[in-house]
Amino acid sequence: WWDYGYQIAGIANRTTIADGNTWNHEHIALLGLCLSSPVEDAHKIARHMADYILVWTGNGGKDDVGKSGHMARIANSVYNGHCAEEDCDQFGIYLTGKPSKMMGSSLIYSLCGRGSLDSSLFQEVYMSRNKRVRIVRVLQVSQESRRWAADPSSRICDAPGSWYCPGQYPPLLQQLFDEKAASTNEEAARYQKAYAKRLEEQRSEIPKPNSPDLPEGSYLGSCRGCSMDNRASGRVLSCSHCRAPGSPS
């Protein structure tokens, strides 16, 4: 995430793809999409952008999962449909500590050590002494995208030799989101198929609207899918989804 960009650049002298001065909302949204997507989908993005990923694992305390709701919502503001609803209600941790389906499958959840990480896609290369900082290597990095990014002719600068060169993405990364490219790019076709399937599943899990004949009560501010059911014992109020502050329904 962008928070650690300055420290990595200033202390470790390594190039980062985001820091505290990254004003490009669409770029931050792409990072958020990568980190809050299922591991396999996230890898298809990451392998065209970076060699390593650094996360704050917290050693059982606060970690980057705590920030991940922002990642998902910012991603959804650009990649509409990443979350089935604007508030990304399906992405979070329940009061019991159990992750929602979308959260549990995400890359950031696995990177922070809360879930298993596919060793064929990512490899841990560093864990700090107090187990708060973790670095993983992105495996199967696209050499074509790496060469493209290293080629000076790929940069768009306002003048020859200028420091001001707005970034652009490798063509293979851009093609992941281009429907036309799916006919010739197998990786893009697989990514788009998996993305569409996930969105369809998430939309099907959205709670139904509340019925209009409900009794007044504070539950209306936190519960959805509510209806009055006729049973042998009388009319019973039933709700399919309720949420506590900061928790998914």
SERO-4910 file (N, C-alpha, C, O; in steps of 0.05 Angstrom, whole numbers):
BEGIN
 pado doro    nc1    nc2    nc3   cac1   cac2   cac3    cc1    cc2    cc3    oc1    oc2    oc3
  Trp    A     17    -24      0      0      0      0     18     25      0     42     23      6
  Trp    A      7     48     -6     23     71    -11     37     81     15     58     95     13
  Asp    A     27     74     38     37     85     63     68     83     66     80    101     78
  Tyr    A     79     61     57    107     55     63    126     63     40    150     57     41
  Gly    A    115     77     20    132     84     -3    156    100      3    178     95     -6
  Tyr    A    153    121     19    175    139     26    197    124     42    220    128     37
  Gln    A    188    108     61    208     93     77    224     74     60    248     72     64
  Ile    A    210     60     42    224     41     25    244     55      7    267     46      3
  Ala    A    235     77     -5    253     92    -23    276    106     -8    299    105    -17
  Gly    A    270    118     15    290    133     30    309    116     45    333    123     46
  Ile    A    300     94     57    318     78     74    330     55     58    354     49     60
  Ala    A    313     41     42    323     18     28    333     24      0    345      7    -13
  Asn    A    328     49    -10    336     57    -36    325     38    -58    340     30    -76
  Arg    A    300     32    -55    286     15    -75    263     31    -88    250     46    -74
  Thr    A    259     26   -113    237     40   -127    210     28   -118    207      3   -117
  Thr    A    191     45   -113    164     36   -106    144     46   -127    150     64   -143
  Ile    A    121     34   -127    101     42   -147     80     60   -135     61     68   -148
  Ala    A     83     67   -109     64     86    -96     77     96    -70     91     82    -57
  Asp    A     71    122    -64     80    133    -38     60    155    -30     39    158    -42
  Gly    A     67    170    -10     49    190      1     44    213    -18     26    230    -12
  Asn    A     58    215    -40     53    236    -59     42    225    -86     43    239   -106
  Thr    A     30    201    -85     17    190   -108    -11    201   -110    -29    193    -96
  Trp    A    -15    220   -128    -41    234   -130    -59    221   -151    -82    229   -153
  Asn    A    -49    202   -165    -65    189   -186    -85    169   -173    -77    147   -165
  His    A   -110    177   -171   -130    160   -158   -133    134   -172   -137    113   -159
  Glu    A   -132    134   -199   -136    109   -214   -113     89   -208   -118     65   -207
  His    A    -89    100   -204    -67     82   -198    -70     70   -170    -65     46   -167
  Ile    A    -77     86   -150    -82     75   -124   -105     55   -124   -104     35   -110
  Ala    A   -125     60   -142   -147     41   -144   -137     14   -155   -147     -7   -147
  Leu    A   -118     14   -173   -107    -10   -184    -92    -26   -163    -94    -51   -161
  Leu    A    -77    -12   -146    -63    -25   -124    -84    -38   -105    -81    -60    -96
  Gly    A   -105    -22    -99   -126    -32    -82   -140    -57    -94   -146    -76    -80
  Leu    A   -144    -56   -120   -156    -79   -134   -139   -104   -131   -149   -125   -125
  Cys    A   -113   -100   -135    -94   -123   -133    -95   -135   -105    -97   -159   -102
  Leu    A    -92   -118    -84    -90   -128    -57   -116   -139    -46   -115   -156    -29
  Ser    A   -139   -130    -56   -164   -139    -45   -178   -160    -63   -201   -168    -58
  Ser    A   -164   -169    -84   -175   -189   -102   -166   -217    -92   -147   -219    -77
  Pro    A   -180   -238   -102   -171   -265    -96   -142   -269   -105   -133   -257   -124
  Val    A   -127   -286    -91    -98   -289    -94    -91   -294   -123    -72   -280   -133
  Glu    A   -104   -312   -137    -96   -318   -164   -101   -295   -183    -85   -289   -201
  Asp    A   -124   -281   -180   -129   -258   -196   -109   -235   -190   -100   -222   -209
  Ala    A   -103   -232   -165    -84   -211   -157    -56   -216   -169    -43   -197   -177
  His    A    -48   -241   -171    -22   -247   -182    -21   -239   -211      0   -231   -220
  Lys    A    -42   -242   -226    -42   -235   -254    -37   -205   -257    -25   -197   -277
  Ile    A    -45   -189   -238    -39   -160   -238    -11   -155   -229      5   -141   -242
  Ala    A     -4   -167   -206     22   -161   -193     46   -168   -211     66   -155   -210
  Arg    A     44   -190   -226     67   -200   -241     74   -181   -264     95   -184   -276
  His    A     57   -162   -270     63   -142   -291     71   -115   -279     77    -96   -294
  Met    A     73   -114   -252     78    -88   -239    103    -88   -221    117    -68   -220
  Ala    A    108   -110   -207    128   -109   -186    142   -136   -183    133   -156   -192
  Asp    A    165   -134   -169    181   -158   -163    175   -167   -134    177   -191   -128
  Tyr    A    169   -148   -116    164   -155    -88    140   -139    -78    132   -119    -89
  Ile    A    128   -150    -56    107   -136    -42    114   -136    -12    122   -156     -1
  Leu    A    112   -112      0    117   -109     29     91   -103     43     75    -87     34
  Val    A     86   -117     65     62   -112     81     70   -110    111     90   -121    120
  Trp    A     53    -97    126     55    -95    155     38   -117    167     13   -115    165
  Thr    A     51   -137    179     35   -160    189     26   -156    218      7   -169    226
  Gly    A     40   -139    233     30   -132    259     36   -152    281     33   -146    305
  Asn    A     44   -176    274     50   -197    294     27   -201    313     30   -201    337
  Gly    A      3   -206    301    -20   -211    318    -35   -186    326    -57   -188    338
  Gly    A    -24   -163    321    -37   -138    328    -49   -125    303    -59   -140    286
  Lys    A    -49    -99    302    -60    -85    278    -42    -90    254    -18    -87    256
  Asp    A    -54    -98    232    -39   -103    208    -52    -90    184    -71    -74    187
  Asp    A    -42    -95    160    -54    -82    136    -82    -92    130    -95    -79    113
  Val    A    -91   -114    142   -119   -122    138   -137   -100    149   -159    -96    138
  Gly    A   -128    -86    170   -144    -65    181   -148    -42    162   -168    -27    165
  Lys    A   -130    -38    143   -133    -17    123   -147    -27     97   -154    -11     80
  Ser    A   -151    -53     95   -159    -64     70   -187    -57     61   -193    -58     37
  Gly    A   -204    -48     79   -230    -38     71   -227    -14     53   -242    -11     34
  His    A   -208      3     59   -202     26     42   -192     17     14   -200     29     -6
  Met    A   -176     -3     14   -165    -14    -11   -188    -23    -29   -189    -16    -53
  Ala    A   -207    -38    -18   -229    -48    -33   -248    -26    -43   -256    -26    -66
  Arg    A   -254     -7    -25   -272     15    -33   -260     33    -54   -274     41    -73
  Ile    A   -234     39    -51   -221     56    -72   -220     41    -98   -225     53   -119
  Ala    A   -214     15    -97   -214     -1   -122   -242      0   -135   -244      2   -159
  Asn    A   -262     -3   -119   -290     -4   -129   -298     23   -142   -316     23   -159
  Ser    A   -286     45   -133   -293     71   -144   -284     74   -173   -294     91   -188
  Val    A   -264     58   -181   -255     58   -209   -263     33   -224   -272     34   -247
  Tyr    A   -259     10   -211   -266    -16   -223   -294    -24   -213   -297    -41   -195
  Asn    A   -313    -11   -224   -341    -14   -215   -350    -43   -215   -347    -56   -236
  Gly    A   -360    -53   -193   -368    -80   -191   -349    -98   -176   -356   -120   -168
  His    A   -325    -87   -171   -305   -103   -154   -319   -110   -128   -317   -133   -119
  Cys    A   -334    -92   -117   -352    -97    -94   -380    -96   -105   -387    -79   -122
  Ala    A   -397   -113    -95   -425   -114   -105   -440    -89    -96   -460    -82   -110
  Glu    A   -432    -76    -75   -445    -52    -65   -424    -30    -60   -400    -36    -56
  Glu    A   -432     -5    -60   -414     17    -58   -397     17    -32   -374     24    -33
  Asp    A   -409      8    -10   -394      7     15   -378    -18     19   -366    -21     40
  Cys    A   -377    -35     -1   -361    -60      1   -368    -76     26   -350    -85     40
  Asp    A   -394    -78     31   -403    -92     55   -394   -121     56   -391   -132     78
  Gln    A   -389   -133     33   -381   -162     32   -352   -166     38   -342   -189     39
  Phe    A   -337   -144     42   -308   -146     47   -302   -137     76   -303   -113     81
  Gly    A   -296   -156     93   -291   -148    121   -288   -172    139   -287   -195    131
  Ile    A   -286   -165    165   -282   -185    186   -307   -184    205   -314   -163    214
  Tyr    A   -319   -207    210   -342   -209    228   -332   -205    257   -308   -207    263
  Leu    A   -351   -199    275   -344   -195    303   -332   -220    315   -317   -218    335
  Thr    A   -337   -243    304   -325   -268    314   -296   -271    306   -282   -289    315
  Gly    A   -286   -253    288   -259   -255    278   -257   -270    252   -236   -271    240
  Lys    A   -279   -281    243   -279   -296    218   -281   -277    194   -296   -257    196
  Pro    A   -266   -281    173   -268   -263    150   -292   -269    133   -302   -292    132
  Ser    A   -302   -249    119   -322   -254     99   -310   -270     76   -285   -272     75
  Lys    A   -326   -280     58   -316   -296     36   -297   -280     19   -276   -289     11
  Met    A   -304   -255     13   -288   -238     -4   -261   -231     10   -240   -231     -3
  Met    A   -263   -225     35   -239   -219     51   -220   -243     53   -196   -241     48
  Gly    A   -232   -266     60   -216   -290     64   -200   -299     40   -180   -312     43
  Ser    A   -211   -293     16   -197   -301     -8   -177   -281    -19   -163   -286    -38
  Ser    A   -176   -257     -6   -160   -235    -17   -130   -239    -12   -122   -253      6
  Leu    A   -115   -226    -29    -86   -227    -27    -76   -215     -1    -59   -226     12
  Ile    A    -87   -192      6    -77   -178     30    -82   -195     55    -65   -195     73
  Tyr    A   -104   -210     56   -109   -228     79    -88   -250     81    -79   -256    103
  Ser    A    -80   -261     59    -60   -282     59    -32   -270     64    -16   -282     78
  Leu    A    -26   -247     53      0   -235     57      5   -228     86     28   -230     95
  Cys    A    -16   -221    100    -13   -215    129    -12   -239    147    -12   -237    171
  Gly    A    -11   -263    134     -8   -287    149    -34   -299    161    -33   -317    177
  Arg    A    -56   -288    153    -82   -297    163    -93   -320    147   -110   -335    156
  Gly    A    -83   -323    123    -92   -345    105    -67   -356     91    -45   -346     93
  Ser    A    -71   -378     77    -49   -391     63    -43   -377     37    -60   -366     24
  Leu    A    -17   -376     31     -8   -362      7      2   -383    -13     18   -400     -6
  Asp    A     -7   -381    -38      1   -400    -58     31   -398    -64     40   -377    -74
  Ser    A     46   -418    -57     75   -418    -60     85   -419    -88    108   -414    -94
  Ser    A     67   -424   -107     74   -424   -135     72   -396   -147     82   -391   -169
  Leu    A     60   -378   -132     55   -351   -142     71   -330   -126     80   -310   -137
  Phe    A     75   -335   -100     89   -316    -82    107   -332    -64    101   -354    -55
  Gln    A    131   -320    -57    150   -333    -40    159   -313    -18    169   -291    -25
  Glu    A    157   -321      7    167   -303     28    197   -302     27    210   -323     26
  Val    A    208   -278     28    237   -275     27    248   -259     52    272   -258     56
  Tyr    A    230   -248     67    238   -233     91    216   -231    111    193   -225    104
  Met    A    222   -235    137    204   -229    159    221   -216    180    241   -226    189
  Ser    A    212   -193    189    228   -178    209    229   -193    235    213   -210    241
  Arg    A    248   -185    252    254   -199    277    229   -201    295    224   -221    308
  Asn    A    213   -180    295    189   -180    312    164   -187    296    141   -184    305
  Lys    A    168   -198    272    147   -208    255    125   -187    250    101   -192    250
  Arg    A    135   -163    244    116   -142    237    117   -134    208     97   -124    197
  Val    A    140   -138    195    143   -131    167    149   -157    151    167   -172    159
  Arg    A    134   -161    130    138   -185    113    142   -176     85    127   -159     75
  Ile    A    161   -188     71    165   -183     42    163   -209     28    175   -229     35
  Val    A    148   -209      6    145   -233    -11    154   -226    -39    150   -204    -48
  Arg    A    166   -246    -52    174   -243    -80    151   -252    -98    138   -272    -93
  Val    A    145   -236   -118    125   -244   -138    138   -263   -157    158   -256   -171
  Leu    A    128   -287   -159    139   -307   -177    126   -305   -205    104   -293   -207
  Gln    A    139   -316   -225    129   -316   -252    124   -287   -263    105   -282   -277
  Val    A    142   -269   -255    140   -242   -264    143   -242   -295    159   -256   -306
  Ser    A    126   -225   -308    126   -224   -337    152   -210   -346    156   -186   -341
  Gln    A    169   -224   -360    194   -212   -370    188   -192   -392    203   -173   -395
  Glu    A    167   -197   -407    159   -177   -428    152   -151   -415    160   -130   -425
  Ser    A    136   -151   -394    128   -127   -380    152   -114   -367    154    -89   -366
  Arg    A    170   -130   -356    194   -120   -343    211   -105   -364    221    -82   -358
  Arg    A    216   -117   -387    232   -104   -408    218    -78   -418    232    -58   -422
  Trp    A    192    -79   -420    177    -55   -429    181    -32   -409    185     -9   -417
  Ala    A    178    -38   -384    180    -18   -363    209     -6   -362    212     17   -355
  Ala    A    229    -22   -368    257    -13   -366    265      2   -391    286     16   -391
  Asp    A    250      1   -412    257     14   -437    251     44   -435    227     51   -432
  Pro    A    271     62   -438    266     90   -436    246    101   -456    232    121   -451
  Ser    A    243     87   -479    224     96   -499    195     92   -491    177    103   -503
  Ser    A    191     77   -469    164     72   -460    154     95   -442    130     96   -435
  Arg    A    172    113   -434    165    135   -416    155    159   -432    164    165   -454
  Ile    A    135    171   -421    123    195   -433    131    219   -416    120    223   -394
  Cys    A    151    235   -424    160    258   -408    153    284   -422    149    285   -446
  Asp    A    152    305   -406    144    331   -417    166    344   -434    162    362   -449
  Ala    A    191    334   -430    214    343   -446    236    322   -444    237    307   -424
  Pro    A    254    321   -464    275    301   -463    292    304   -437    301    326   -431
  Gly    A    297    282   -423    313    283   -399    299    294   -375    311    296   -354
  Ser    A    273    301   -377    258    312   -355    253    292   -333    252    268   -339
  Trp    A    250    301   -308    242    283   -286    212    278   -286    203    260   -273
  Tyr    A    197    295   -300    168    293   -300    159    274   -322    157    282   -345
  Cys    A    154    249   -314    146    229   -334    122    214   -323    126    193   -310
  Pro    A     98    223   -329     74    208   -319     75    179   -328     81    173   -351
  Gly    A     69    162   -309     72    133   -314     51    122   -332     29    134   -335
  Gln    A     57    100   -345     37     85   -360     43     56   -356     65     48   -349
  Tyr    A     23     39   -360     25     11   -353     35     -5   -377     30      2   -400
  Pro    A     49    -27   -372     56    -45   -393     32    -55   -409     11    -59   -397
  Pro    A     34    -58   -435     11    -66   -451     -3    -92   -440    -27    -94   -441
  Leu    A     13   -111   -431      1   -136   -422    -16   -132   -397    -36   -146   -393
  Leu    A     -9   -112   -380    -26   -106   -357    -51    -92   -366    -73    -98   -356
  Gln    A    -49    -73   -384    -73    -59   -394    -92    -79   -407   -117    -75   -405
  Gln    A    -82    -99   -420    -99   -118   -434   -116   -135   -415   -137   -146   -424
  Leu    A   -108   -137   -390   -125   -152   -371   -153   -140   -369   -172   -154   -363
  Phe    A   -155   -114   -373   -180   -100   -370   -193    -92   -397   -212    -76   -398
  Asp    A   -181   -102   -419   -191    -95   -445   -206   -119   -457   -193   -140   -463
  Glu    A   -232   -117   -460   -248   -139   -470   -239   -148   -498   -240   -172   -504
  Lys    A   -230   -130   -514   -221   -137   -541   -196   -154   -541   -192   -171   -558
  Ala    A   -179   -150   -521   -154   -164   -519   -158   -193   -512   -140   -210   -516
  Ala    A   -181   -200   -500   -186   -227   -490   -186   -247   -513   -181   -271   -508
  Ser    A   -190   -238   -537   -191   -257   -560   -163   -266   -568   -160   -287   -581
  Thr    A   -143   -251   -561   -115   -258   -569    -97   -262   -545    -75   -273   -548
  Asn    A   -105   -253   -521    -88   -256   -497   -102   -275   -478   -122   -269   -466
  Glu    A    -91   -299   -476   -103   -320   -459   -104   -312   -430   -124   -318   -416
  Glu    A    -84   -299   -420    -84   -290   -392   -106   -270   -387   -120   -272   -367
  Ala    A   -109   -251   -406   -131   -232   -403   -158   -245   -403   -176   -237   -389
  Ala    A   -161   -265   -421   -186   -279   -423   -193   -293   -396   -216   -293   -387
  Arg    A   -173   -306   -384   -177   -321   -359   -183   -301   -337   -201   -306   -320
  Tyr    A   -169   -279   -336   -174   -259   -315   -202   -248   -317   -217   -246   -297
  Gln    A   -211   -240   -341   -237   -228   -345   -259   -248   -339   -280   -241   -328
  Lys    A   -255   -274   -346   -275   -294   -340   -278   -298   -310   -300   -300   -299
  Ala    A   -255   -299   -296   -256   -303   -266   -268   -278   -253   -283   -281   -234
  Tyr    A   -262   -255   -263   -272   -230   -252   -303   -229   -255   -317   -222   -236
  Ala    A   -312   -235   -279   -341   -235   -284   -356   -255   -267   -378   -250   -257
  Lys    A   -344   -279   -263   -356   -300   -247   -358   -290   -218   -378   -294   -205
  Arg    A   -337   -278   -208   -337   -268   -180   -358   -247   -176   -372   -247   -156
  Leu    A   -360   -229   -195   -379   -207   -192   -408   -218   -192   -425   -208   -177
  Glu    A   -413   -238   -209   -439   -250   -210   -446   -263   -183   -469   -261   -174
  Glu    A   -427   -278   -172   -431   -291   -146   -437   -270   -124   -454   -274   -108
  Gln    A   -421   -249   -124   -425   -228   -104   -452   -214   -106   -465   -209    -86
  Arg    A   -460   -209   -130   -486   -196   -134   -509   -214   -125   -529   -204   -114
  Ser    A   -506   -240   -128   -527   -259   -120   -529   -261    -90   -550   -270    -80
  Glu    A   -509   -252    -75   -508   -253    -46   -517   -228    -33   -517   -226     -8
  Ile    A   -524   -207    -48   -533   -182    -37   -560   -187    -23   -578   -200    -34
  Pro    A   -564   -177      2   -589   -180     16   -613   -168      0   -609   -148    -14
  Lys    A   -636   -181      1   -659   -170    -12   -669   -145      3   -663   -142     27
  Pro    A   -683   -127    -11   -694   -103      3   -713   -110     25   -726   -131     23
  Asn    A   -715    -93     45   -735    -98     66   -763    -95     55   -769    -79     37
  Ser    A   -781   -111     66   -810   -109     59   -821    -83     69   -811    -72     89
  Pro    A   -842    -73     56   -853    -47     64   -870    -47     89   -876    -26    100
  Asp    A   -878    -71     99   -897    -72    121   -884    -78    147   -895    -91    165
  Leu    A   -859    -69    151   -844    -75    175   -851    -57    198   -857    -33    194
  Pro    A   -850    -66    223   -855    -49    246   -831    -31    250   -808    -38    243
  Glu    A   -835     -7    262   -814     11    268   -795     -1    288   -803    -17    305
  Gly    A   -769      7    287   -750     -3    306   -721      4    297   -716      9    273
  Ser    A   -703      5    316   -675     12    310   -662     -9    292   -641     -3    279
  Tyr    A   -673    -33    291   -661    -54    274   -661    -46    245   -644    -56    229
  Leu    A   -679    -27    237   -680    -19    209   -655     -5    199   -649     -4    175
  Gly    A   -639      5    219   -614     18    211   -591     -1    207   -570      8    197
  Ser    A   -594    -26    214   -572    -44    212   -579    -71    200   -562    -88    195
  Cys    A   -605    -76    194   -613   -102    184   -626    -99    156   -640    -79    150
  Arg    A   -622   -119    139   -633   -120    113   -645   -147    107   -640   -167    122
  Gly    A   -659   -149     85   -672   -174     79   -694   -182     99   -698   -205    104
  Cys    A   -707   -161    110   -726   -165    131   -755   -168    119   -762   -154    100
  Ser    A   -770   -185    131   -798   -189    123   -814   -199    146   -803   -210    166
  Met    A   -841   -197    144   -859   -208    164   -869   -234    153   -883   -235    132
  Asp    A   -863   -256    167   -871   -283    158   -895   -293    175   -896   -289    199
  Asn    A   -914   -305    161   -937   -316    174   -931   -345    182   -925   -362    166
  Arg    A   -932   -350    208   -927   -377    219   -951   -385    237   -968   -369    242
  Ala    A   -950   -410    245   -972   -421    262   -975   -405    288   -997   -402    298
  Ser    A   -953   -395    298   -953   -380    323   -960   -350    319   -964   -336    338
  Gly    A   -962   -342    294   -969   -314    288   -949   -302    269   -933   -317    257
  Arg    A   -949   -276    266   -930   -262    247   -903   -259    261   -901   -250    284
  Val    A   -882   -266    247   -855   -265    257   -837   -248    240   -838   -251    215
  Leu    A   -822   -231    252   -803   -214    238   -777   -230    233   -765   -240    252
  Ser    A   -769   -232    207   -745   -246    200   -727   -228    183   -737   -215    165
  Cys    A   -701   -228    189   -681   -213    173   -658   -232    165   -649   -247    181
  Ser    A   -650   -230    140   -628   -247    131   -600   -237    138   -582   -252    141
  His    A   -597   -210    140   -571   -198    145   -573   -175    165   -591   -158    162
  Cys    A   -556   -175    185   -553   -152    203   -524   -147    207   -507   -166    205
  Arg    A   -517   -122    213   -489   -116    216   -484    -99    240   -500    -83    248
  Ala    A   -460   -103    252   -450    -86    274   -431    -65    262   -420    -71    240
  Pro    A   -427    -43    275   -408    -22    263   -381    -34    257   -369    -48    273
  Gly    A   -371    -29    233   -345    -39    224   -344    -68    217   -322    -79    212
  Ser    A   -367    -81    215   -368   -109    208   -386   -114    184   -405    -99    181
  Pro    A   -381   -134    168   -399   -140    145   -426   -150    156   -428   -158    179
  Ser    A   -446   -149    138   -472   -160    146   -470   -190    149   -490   -203    155
***
